[in-house]
């Protein structure tokens, strides 16, 4: 799949469990490439244990048998659309853009993973989001 000349892999998740402080999601499908994330992931409230800012939720991957020690990937940074967020993942020394889109009820989550791509300027990310979700 592509947005302009930028390639991405789409991950489709379904909610598994929703609590006050986190929600877990299970992978249902990967389109146009291999899974770059994990079969289970968690969107959790940011508790301020780092100097991150501009977000209130974080993505944690189920990379171990315990959620607490799983890979904390990125904060979900706000966009102009209340159901769309962006973030990044530094994996194997490279930075990858992540775009998150929730359904209104937050029962489904789409994560588009842009391997080896992360724009240097914020306005480029916003333009990419605008183009990406209108195609």
N, C-alpha and C positions, 0 to 999 in steps of 0.2 A: 504494500500500500504506500501511497505517497501523498504528500502535501506539497504542491509545486515540485521542486526537485529533491525534496527531503523524504527519505524512506523511513517508515515506521512499522512496528509490529504491534498489532492490536491484541490485548488481553481482555477477555470478558469474564467478569466475576459475578457471582450471586451471593447475596447475604446468607450467612450461616447462623449468626448469633448477634443480637443487638442488645447492648447494655448501656447504661448511662455514660460510662467513661470510654468504651471502645465498642467496635463492631468487627466481627470476623467475616471474611469472605472466602468462598471456595472458587477456584478456577473452573470455568465451564468450557472455554474454547480459546484457542490462540489462532489468529488469522495472519497469514503471509509471513511465516517464519517460526523459529523455535521459541519456546518459552524462555523469557529472559528474567522472570520473577520466580515466585514459588507457587505451589498448588494452593496454599493457604496464606492469607495475609490479614493484617489487622490495621484498621484505621483507629487511632487512639488520640485522646486529648493530649495536647502538649502540656507538660507539667513543669516547664521552665528549668530543666536540668542542664540546659546548654544556653549559649548566648544567641540562639536563633530568634528571629523576629519576623513579623509579617504573616504569621499563620497561627492557627489555634488547634490544628490537628496534624498528626504525623502518620507516615506509612512505616509499618514494621513488617518484615518478611519472616516467615516461619523457617528459618535456616537451622534451628536447633530444636530439641524436643521441648524446650521451655520458651514461652513467649518473651519472658523477661530478658533472655540472652540472645534472642533473634536479632537479625540485622535491622537497626533503625536507619532507614534509608534517607528520608527527606520530610520536611514540613510541606503541607499542602498550602501553597501560596495563593492568595486571593486573585481573582480576575474580575472583570466587569459583570460576569455571569455568576450568579450565586451557586450554581451546580458544577462549575468548571474551575479547576485548580491546576497549578503546575508545580513542578519540583525537579530535582535532579538526582542522579545516582552516580557516584564515583565508584566504578567497578573495573578492576584490573588496570588501574592507572588512567582510565579515561572517563570523561564526564558525558552523561547521557541525559537528554531531556525526557521528562515524563509529563504527559498531560492526563488529567483525571477528569472524567465526566460521570456524575452520579445521576440516576433518575431522580425525579422530584421526591419520591418516597424513600430514596436511598437504598432500595432493595437490590439494585443492580449497579455495577461499577464498570466503566470502561477505562482501561489504562493503555494509552498509546506510548510506546517505548521507542525513542529515536536513538538508535545506536550510534555512538561516536559523534553526536551532534548536540551542541548547546550554544545558542546565540550569545554573543558577548553583551548585547544591549537589550534592556528590558522592553523597549518599544518593538523590537523584532519579535520577541516572544508574543507580545500582545497581537501583532499583525498575523503571526502564524496561527494563533488561536482563532482569530476572526475568520481566516481563510479555511482552516482545518475543519471547523464545526459548521460551515455553511456548504461544504462540498457534499 
